[in-house]
Amino acid sequence: MTNEERKAALEAIIYAADEPATIEQLASALGDEKLAVQASLDELVASYAAEERGVEVRAVAGGYKMYTKPQHHDVVRRFIKSLRPPLRLTMPALETLAVIAYKQPVTAPEIGEIRSVNTSGVLKTLLDKRLITTAGRKEVIGRPILYKTSKEFLMRFGLSDLDELPSLKEFEALAREALGSDEGVAPSETSDESVLDAPRDSAAEATAELTEQVSETLPEEGAIESQASEEANAEVPAPESAEQTDEEAHKTAAAGE
């Protein structure tokens, strides 16, 4: 196989692959040495870097994958948004994702200490969107689950590995770009996630309010007992006293005499 044929084959494989293709996978598919494949791949990457090309071959998540170039993101985003809604994250979810990205592996209680909220709702959202994954359990009391970012996270943010993470100040801008501009951050709405992720004080107030509303719709416990007692007294006649019984007996005896 010539170098040109190898580059064409690599281009076809990377284009067709759903996941980033590793050097090992590419060498195995072509039946060539990894050094030869890497040399041809470097040339392919350089050729796609030319200004007139709209896509590029980028090293990401331990492999190679085709991406649109940043200068074309706006027009591509408009086209994609016309086909399907973008991946939207609430600000609490985005903040939780940032904590996991920079502190991983990390447990839910540790995330809660940093954000001072209950994060169970947003963790489920991030797991459902495959942006994070579990990483075993921490060997402490209770053995809480550890969380880390996933390969989908690297792909969404266009990162080769976690060493390429930007500063925290740059993270939000990167998230907006990766998840759909300003629409990448969804407005706060009342939902299961927002309730679960509410600050503990607010959650306590909401619970107290709900309890009060439920209490207003039910009779008080004392009223129920009082009503039950009155009904029982009305249905069951009171027992006669011993004095009343003796007096009636004397009257009966006198009448007989």
C-alpha positions in Angstrom: 0.0 0.0 0.0 1.4 3.4 -1.0 1.4 6.4 1.2 -1.4 8.0 -0.8 -3.5 4.9 -0.6 -2.9 4.7 3.2 -4.0 8.3 3.7 -7.1 7.7 1.7 -7.9 4.6 3.7 -7.3 6.5 7.0 -9.5 9.3 5.9 -12.4 6.9 5.1 -12.1 5.0 8.4 -12.0 8.2 10.5 -14.9 9.6 8.6 -17.0 6.5 9.1 -16.0 5.9 12.8 -18.6 6.9 15.5 -15.9 7.0 18.1 -12.3 8.4 17.9 -10.1 5.8 16.1 -6.9 5.0 17.9 -3.6 4.3 16.2 -3.8 0.7 17.3 -7.2 0.3 15.6 -6.1 2.0 12.5 -2.9 0.0 12.2 -4.9 -3.2 12.7 -7.5 -2.3 10.1 -4.8 -1.5 7.5 -2.4 -4.3 8.5 0.5 -1.9 8.7 3.1 -0.9 11.3 2.0 1.8 13.7 4.9 4.0 12.7 3.9 4.0 9.1 0.3 4.6 10.0 1.3 7.5 12.3 3.4 9.1 9.6 0.5 9.0 7.0 -1.9 10.2 9.7 0.3 13.2 10.4 0.2 14.1 6.8 -3.5 13.7 6.6 -4.0 15.9 9.7 -1.7 18.6 8.0 -3.7 18.5 4.8 -7.0 19.0 6.6 -5.5 22.0 8.4 -5.4 24.0 5.2 -7.5 27.1 5.3 -9.8 26.1 2.4 -10.9 22.9 4.3 -14.1 23.1 6.4 -13.3 20.1 8.6 -10.2 18.9 10.4 -8.9 15.7 11.8 -8.3 16.2 15.5 -6.6 14.1 18.2 -9.3 13.7 20.8 -10.0 11.2 23.6 -7.0 9.0 22.8 -7.9 8.7 19.1 -8.7 10.7 15.9 -12.0 12.1 14.8 -13.3 14.6 12.2 -14.6 17.9 13.4 -15.9 21.1 11.8 -13.4 24.0 12.1 -14.2 26.7 14.7 -14.7 29.4 12.1 -17.6 27.5 10.7 -19.3 26.7 14.0 -22.0 29.4 13.8 -23.3 28.3 10.4 -23.1 24.6 11.3 -24.8 25.3 14.7 -27.7 27.0 12.9 -28.1 24.0 10.6 -27.9 21.4 13.4 -30.4 23.4 15.6 -32.8 23.2 12.7 -32.6 19.4 12.8 -32.6 18.6 16.6 -32.6 20.5 19.8 -29.1 21.1 21.3 -27.9 19.4 24.5 -29.1 21.8 27.2 -27.8 22.0 30.7 -29.1 24.1 33.6 -26.5 26.2 35.4 -26.5 23.9 38.5 -25.7 21.0 36.1 -23.0 23.0 34.4 -21.5 23.9 37.8 -21.6 20.3 38.9 -20.0 19.1 35.7 -17.2 21.7 36.3 -16.6 20.4 39.8 -16.4 16.8 38.6 -14.1 17.7 35.7 -11.6 19.5 37.9 -11.8 17.4 41.1 -12.4 13.9 39.7 -12.9 11.3 40.9 -15.2 12.8 43.4 -18.2 11.7 45.4 -21.7 13.3 45.7 -21.1 14.4 49.3 -17.8 16.1 48.2 -19.6 17.8 45.4 -22.3 18.9 47.8 -19.8 20.4 50.2 -18.3 22.5 47.3 -21.7 23.6 45.9 -23.6 23.6 49.3 -26.6 21.9 47.7 -28.0 18.4 47.2 -26.7 17.3 43.8 -28.5 14.0 43.3 -30.8 15.5 40.7 -28.1 17.0 38.5 -25.9 13.9 38.8 -28.7 11.8 37.3 -29.1 14.4 34.5 -25.4 14.2 33.7 -25.4 10.4 33.8 -28.4 10.3 31.5 -26.6 12.6 29.1 -23.5 10.4 29.3 -21.3 13.4 30.2 -20.1 11.6 33.4 -19.7 8.0 34.5 -19.1 6.1 37.7 -15.6 5.3 38.8 -16.0 2.7 41.6 -16.5 3.5 45.2 -14.4 5.5 47.7 -12.9 3.4 50.5 -14.4 5.3 53.4 -17.4 4.8 55.7 -20.5 4.2 53.5 -18.3 3.6 50.4 -20.0 6.4 48.3 -19.9 6.2 44.5 -17.1 8.1 42.7 -17.9 10.1 39.6 -15.6 11.1 36.7 -16.1 12.7 33.2 -16.7 10.3 30.3 -15.3 9.9 26.8 -18.5 11.7 25.6 -17.4 14.7 27.7 -14.1 14.8 26.0 -15.7 14.5 22.6 -18.3 17.2 23.3 -15.7 19.6 24.4 -13.1 18.6 21.8 -10.5 17.6 24.3 -7.8 15.0 23.7 -7.4 14.3 27.4 -8.1 16.0 30.8 -4.7 17.8 30.7 -6.2 20.1 28.0 -8.9 21.4 30.4 -9.0 25.2 30.4 -9.1 27.4 33.4 -12.3 27.6 35.4 -13.0 31.1 33.9 -12.7 29.7 30.4 -14.8 26.6 31.1 -18.2 28.3 30.9 -17.4 29.9 27.5 -16.2 26.5 26.3 -19.4 24.9 27.5 -21.5 27.4 25.7 -19.7 26.7 22.5 -19.7 22.9 22.9 -23.4 22.7 24.0 -25.0 25.2 21.7 -24.0 28.9 22.3 -26.1 30.7 24.9 -28.7 28.0 24.6 -26.3 25.5 25.9 -27.1 26.8 29.4 -30.8 26.3 30.0 -32.7 28.8 32.2 -33.7 27.7 35.7 -37.1 26.1 35.7 -39.2 24.3 38.3 -38.5 20.6 37.9 -37.5 17.5 39.7 -33.8 18.5 39.1 -34.2 22.0 40.5 -36.1 20.7 43.6 -33.5 18.1 44.3 -30.7 20.6 43.7 -32.2 23.4 45.7 -30.2 24.7 48.7 -31.0 22.8 51.9 -32.7 25.8 53.6 -35.0 26.3 50.6 -35.8 22.6 50.5 -36.7 22.7 54.2 -39.0 25.7 53.6 -40.6 24.0 50.7 -41.2 20.8 52.7 -42.6 22.8 55.6 -45.0 24.6 53.3 -46.1 21.4 51.7 -46.7 19.8 55.1 -48.8 22.8 56.2 -50.9 22.6 53.0 -51.5 18.9 53.6 -52.4 19.5 57.2 -55.0 22.1 56.2 -56.8 19.5 54.1 -57.0 16.9 56.9 -59.0 17.1 60.2 -56.9 17.5 63.3 -56.0 14.3 65.2 -57.8 15.6 68.4 -61.0 16.4 66.4 -61.0 12.8 64.9 -60.7 11.3 68.4 -63.3 13.6 69.9 -65.8 12.8 67.0 -65.1 9.0 67.4 -65.7 9.3 71.2 -69.0 11.1 70.8 -70.3 8.5 68.3 -69.3 5.7 70.6 -71.1 7.3 73.5 -74.2 7.8 71.4 -74.4 4.2 70.2 -73.5 2.4 73.5 -75.7 3.1 76.6 -73.9 4.0 79.8 -73.8 1.1 82.3 -76.1 1.6 85.4 -74.5 2.2 88.8 -74.8 -0.3 91.7 -77.0 2.1 93.7 -79.6 2.3 90.9 -79.7 -1.4 90.6 -80.4 -2.0 94.4 -83.1 0.7 94.5 -85.0 -0.9 91.6 -84.8 -4.3 93.3 -86.4 -2.9 96.5 -89.2 -1.3 94.5 -90.0 -4.6 92.8 -90.0 -6.4 96.1 -92.4 -3.9 97.7 -94.8 -4.1 94.8 -94.9 -7.9 95.2 -95.9 -7.6 98.9 
